[in-house]
Amino acid sequence: MRAAIIGYGYWGKNITRNLVNILGLKNIVIYDTSDKALLNARADQIGIETSSDVGAAFRRKDIDIIAVVTPVSTHYELAMKALKAGKHVFVEKPMTVSVRQAEELIREARKQDRFIMVDHTFLFTGAVQKIKELVDSGELGEIIYFDSYRVNLGLFQHDVNVIYDLAPHDLSILNHLVQKKPLCVRAEGFDCISSGMESVAYLTLKFDSLIAHFNMSWLSPVKIRHVMIAGTKRMLVWNDLNPEEPVKVYDKGIQTTADEEIHQLLISYRSGDIYSPKVVNKEALHSELEYFVECISINIPPAVNTAEEGLEVVRILEEANLSLSKGAGSPVFAGGAGQRYAG
């Protein structure tokens, strides 16, 4: 099996390194229109094949997989060319700019009998897999609150705003954990440096029995990768920057009872133990790519990071941008997605 990687930038380097480990150096080809990027690729991976003729990746019969690791605005065009050429596609997040583009890629993949995997890398981390295990086991109870912070100083993107850049990570995690569709999407953002793109944003999703909030920024003096999940039984905090104890489970919560005599709700607080479950320490990207290669080898569609999951993330991103365009954090209730929302 051979793979072509289109785009040897910040993330393309990591994808290349892992595919080289999985498939071998001789089975990897790097394509980039930048001579500097190709020079870096040859320096990082001595003996690797490189080319500035991106079109050759689609024409070559010996290429099985094409990894699209380019700006978001180019994902649709490159992924569509790859599918029409009969290649399997691994595409950087978010899958596309629009829902329409994502749906067209899914239809083409089915037509060509090829697989698309969207690079929602965090779903393959030991921490998220442990959180998924805790949620599915019922240990946390019903999830009622999800809150995430993903802030840093940069990296500024030129073709998408901070929501399209950072929100896909935690949106994919939330979708993976609860598998529900939001009733309402509300976003508010600010272009703090007059770049034409929001560099700080806040996104809120409301579900029938769950609220989720996302804080994203390219202008934070400190790096924060933090998720808090409140369940009806227990609560959980994931600090991605704490390699020793990334996940902590809190036996904390509230209990409510109705006092009919005084006609009010009485609230009592529960505070129990805190523990850190064992989390497998592994490189998520390697596990993700290894899984995709295995799916192709045995001809079974991926069950994680599927094109359909990528579409759902893009759907929320598109609705968030619509909310931004309305101004003042206006909510989006009923879009064109099969009337998913209630007023």
Secondary structure, DSSP 8 states (H G I E B T S, - for coil): --EEEE--SHHHHHHHHHHHHHH-GGGEEEE-S-HHHHHHHHHHSTT-EEES-THHHHH-TT--EEEE-S-GGGHHHHHHHHHHTT-EEEEESSS-SSHHHHHHHHHHHHHHT--EEEE-GGGGSHHHHHHHHHHHHTTT-SEEEEEEEEEEE----SSS-HHHHHHHHHHHHHHHHH----SEEEEEEE-TTSSSS-SEEEEEEE-SS-EEEEEEESEEEEEEEEEEEEESS-EEEEETT-SSS-EEEEEEEEEEEEETTTTEEEEEEEEEEEE--------HHHHHHHHHHHHHHHT---SSSBHHHHHHHHHHHHHHHHHHHH-TT-EE---TTTS----
